[in-house]
Each structure stands twice: as structure tokens, then as C-alpha cells.
Amino acid sequence: ATPFDPAEFATLRPREWVYGHFLISRFVSVLGAPGGTGKTAYAVGVALSVALGRPLLDEPVHAPGPVWIYNLEDPRDELLRRVQAALIAHRVRFEDVAGRLFLDSGRDRPLVVAARLPDGGVVAMPVVEDLIAELQRRGVRLLVVDPFVKSHRLEENRNEQVDFAAALWARVADAADCAVLLVHHFRKGGAAGDAD
């Protein structure tokens, strides 16, 4: 057990908010909802706000900087369409995000941080260290991973396996000193008041 020392309060720094009141540097946040509800469009708006350093969605930008959107589901041309639509809707010149916005598609380059072994164990993939290095090299303030389920090869109904993947994303956020936003699809077909 670590004893409490009141002197530790003197070393505390304020939280390093990046955006709104849910994205903090060195932390993972999850944006979750059923499919087709606008999660990706909202995430793109948040990403552009951070890249531009101005609130496009009426939420404050605390730490502007480079943003990396890694869409693991859609092809690059669809990702470009979504970004283009957001820029047009918010009347932002394309040039204003050049050099501050990075876009990748999982169809071109998968991003899998964890996998299940044949014996049922789980392992972190080597890409985790490469990802941290690239985030540091680019000085990325926000990494958007969409959707979370495509970032691992684990069983989503096994809490310990999903916890392992989440812990890897927390390691990425902490080591790269950036906020990580995981976009997560909840199960479709639930009804209001249904715990599922």
C-alpha cells in the first residue's frame, strides 16, 4: 500500500483537456451509439475542430493541433467524402487543415492492436509501438479510431479481452501524449428501456 502524502497535491497539474469535456490528453474516450446515428460525422467534426483550433460544433477546443483519423471500415475515398462534406458544411477552406489532418483507411493499412492466439491467450501486436512513434513524430493531439471493433481481433463478449484492447489504447494515449477517441457501434435493434 502506498501511503498518502498531502505534499503530493502541490505536484498536481490540471487535466489537459483537448476538446470539450470528454477528450483529455493521455486518456481514451469512447463515442458509442447504434449504427447509422451520425457517430462518424460527429467524430469528423470534432477532429476538424481540434485541427483548426476553433469550435465547429459549439464545444470548446482547449488544445488544438494535428489530428489523425484512422477509419478502419471505409475506403479512403469515402473518408475523403466525409471530410469534404464537413469542410463545406462548416465553410472551412481545404487549405486550412493541410498539414494538420492525417487520414488513413483500414482497407489500405489495417490497424490491429491486439489478437487472440490459437490457445485462447491474447497478445499485443507490434503495430502498437509503431503507432506511438508515429503519433509522437507528428505531434498528434487527437487520434480518432473508427470503429473500435476493427482495431482488434478479440472476442467482444469477453470482458477481459475487450479490457486488454482498451488498455492497449490507453497505453497509446499515454505514451503519445494525445487524446484517443474510439468510435464504437452498439448492437442494433435495442429498444428504449432495454438493457441490451
C-alpha positions in Angstrom: 0.0 0.0 0.0 1.2 3.5 -0.9 0.8 6.0 1.9 -1.0 9.2 1.2 1.2 12.3 1.4 -0.6 15.7 1.3 2.6 17.2 -0.3 1.5 15.3 -3.5 -1.3 17.9 -4.0 1.4 20.5 -4.8 2.6 18.5 -7.8 -0.9 18.1 -9.4 -1.4 19.7 -12.7 -4.8 20.5 -14.2 -6.3 17.9 -16.6 -5.0 18.5 -20.1 -8.3 18.9 -21.9 -8.1 18.7 -25.7 -11.7 19.1 -26.7 -15.0 19.8 -24.9 -15.3 18.0 -21.6 -14.6 14.4 -22.8 -11.3 14.4 -24.7 -8.2 14.6 -22.5 -4.6 14.1 -23.4 -3.2 10.7 -22.3 -6.8 9.3 -22.0 -9.1 7.2 -24.1 -12.7 8.3 -24.7 -15.4 6.3 -26.4 -18.2 7.6 -28.6 -20.8 4.9 -28.8 -24.3 4.6 -30.4 -26.2 2.3 -32.7 -25.1 2.2 -36.3 -26.3 5.0 -38.6 -26.8 7.6 -35.9 -24.0 10.0 -37.0 -21.1 8.9 -34.9 -18.6 9.2 -37.7 -19.9 12.6 -38.9 -19.6 13.9 -35.3 -16.1 12.5 -34.9 -15.0 14.2 -38.1 -16.4 17.5 -36.9 -14.6 17.1 -33.6 -11.4 16.2 -35.4 -11.6 19.2 -37.7 -12.3 21.5 -34.7 -9.1 20.3 -33.0 -7.1 20.6 -36.2 -8.4 24.1 -36.8 -8.3 25.2 -33.2 -11.9 26.6 -33.4 -15.2 25.2 -32.3 -17.2 24.0 -35.3 -19.7 22.1 -33.1 -20.2 24.6 -30.2 -17.8 22.8 -27.9 -14.5 24.4 -26.8 -11.2 23.4 -28.3 -8.6 23.5 -25.5 -5.5 22.1 -27.2 -5.5 22.5 -30.9 -3.1 20.5 -33.0 -2.6 17.8 -35.6 -5.4 15.2 -35.8 -5.2 11.7 -37.3 -8.5 10.0 -38.4 -8.0 6.3 -38.9 -11.2 4.9 -40.4 -10.9 1.1 -40.3 -14.1 0.4 -42.1 -14.5 2.7 -45.1 -12.2 3.1 -48.2 -10.1 6.3 -48.4 -12.4 7.9 -51.0 -15.4 7.6 -48.6 -13.3 9.1 -45.8 -12.4 12.0 -48.1 -16.1 12.5 -49.0 -16.9 12.7 -45.3 -14.1 15.2 -44.6 -15.0 17.2 -47.7 -18.7 17.4 -46.7 -17.8 18.6 -43.2 -15.4 21.3 -44.5 -18.1 22.5 -46.9 -20.8 22.5 -44.2 -18.7 24.4 -41.8 -17.3 26.8 -44.5 -13.7 25.8 -44.0 -11.2 26.1 -46.7 -9.5 22.8 -47.6 -6.1 24.5 -47.2 -6.8 25.4 -43.6 -6.4 21.8 -42.5 -3.5 20.9 -44.8 -0.6 19.6 -42.7 -2.8 19.3 -39.6 -5.1 16.5 -40.7 -3.9 12.9 -41.4 -6.3 10.3 -42.9 -5.9 6.6 -43.2 -8.2 3.8 -44.2 -8.0 0.3 -42.7 -8.7 -1.1 -46.1 -5.3 0.2 -47.2 -3.4 -0.5 -44.0 -5.2 -2.4 -41.2 -4.6 -1.2 -37.6 -5.0 -4.2 -35.3 -3.6 -3.6 -31.8 -4.5 -7.0 -30.2 -5.2 -10.5 -31.4 -6.3 -13.8 -30.0 -3.8 -16.7 -30.0 -4.8 -20.3 -31.1 -4.5 -21.3 -27.4 -7.0 -18.6 -26.4 -4.5 -16.2 -25.0 -4.3 -12.6 -26.2 -1.3 -10.6 -27.4 -0.5 -7.0 -28.2 0.6 -6.5 -31.9 3.9 -4.9 -32.8 2.0 -2.1 -34.5 1.3 -0.5 -31.1 4.9 0.7 -30.8 5.0 1.9 -34.4 1.7 3.8 -33.8 3.1 5.5 -30.7 6.2 6.5 -32.6 4.2 8.0 -35.5 1.9 9.9 -33.2 4.9 11.4 -31.4 6.7 12.2 -34.6 3.6 14.1 -36.0 2.8 15.7 -32.7 -0.8 14.4 -32.9 -3.2 15.9 -30.3 -6.2 13.6 -31.2 -6.4 10.1 -32.8 -9.8 9.0 -33.9 -10.2 5.2 -34.4 -13.4 4.3 -36.2 -14.7 1.7 -35.4 -13.1 0.2 -32.3 -14.2 -3.3 -33.2 -12.0 -3.3 -36.2 -8.9 -2.4 -34.1 -8.6 -5.8 -32.5 -9.2 -9.5 -33.2 -10.6 -10.4 -29.8 -14.0 -11.6 -28.6 -16.2 -8.6 -27.8 -18.3 -10.7 -25.4 -15.3 -11.5 -23.2 -14.8 -8.6 -20.8 -11.1 -9.4 -20.1 -10.3 -9.4 -23.8 -12.0 -6.1 -24.5 -10.3 -4.7 -21.4 -7.0 -5.8 -22.8 -7.7 -3.9 -26.1 -8.8 -0.8 -24.1 -5.7 -1.0 -22.0 -3.6 -1.0 -25.2 -5.4 2.1 -26.4 -4.8 3.7 -23.1 -1.1 2.9 -23.4 -1.1 4.5 -26.9 -2.7 7.7 -25.5 -0.4 7.9 -22.5 2.9 7.2 -24.4 2.0 9.5 -27.3 0.6 12.3 -25.0 -2.6 12.6 -27.1 -6.3 12.0 -26.8 -7.7 8.8 -28.3 -11.3 8.7 -29.4 -12.7 5.2 -30.1 -15.9 5.1 -32.1 -18.0 2.1 -31.1 -21.1 0.6 -32.6 -23.6 -0.6 -30.1 -25.8 -3.5 -31.1 -28.6 -2.7 -33.4 -32.2 -3.4 -32.6 -32.3 -2.5 -29.0 -35.5 -0.8 -27.7 -35.8 2.1 -25.2 -35.5 0.7 -21.7 -33.8 -2.5 -22.9 -30.6 -3.1 -21.0 -29.0 -4.6 -24.2 
